[in-house]
Amino acid sequence: MIATLVEGRQLLETVIASLVAGVGITFVFSIAIWGVSRFTELSRDERPLAAGAAAVTASLALACVAGAVAIGIVVMTRK
């Protein structure tokens, strides 16, 4: 009987999940950086409503990144 060292399907699922998470989190973090830079620019131009919208966008993006990191830690510690 030949032992199976690596399950191909599980390995493929892991690779796909890591690619999606890596690209997705990077994209969301770039939105946060964009929001912070827009907030700074709009604040200097004295446009408080647009600056507030940019700040909310940056805050939501950072919250999503923090949530994804927390979920990743939980998943890694449970296996």
Secondary structure, DSSP 8 states (H G I E B T S, - for coil): ----SS-HHHHHHHHHHHHHHHHHHHHHHHHHHHHHHHHHHHHHTT-HHHHHHHHHHHHHHHHHHHHHHHHHHHHHHH-
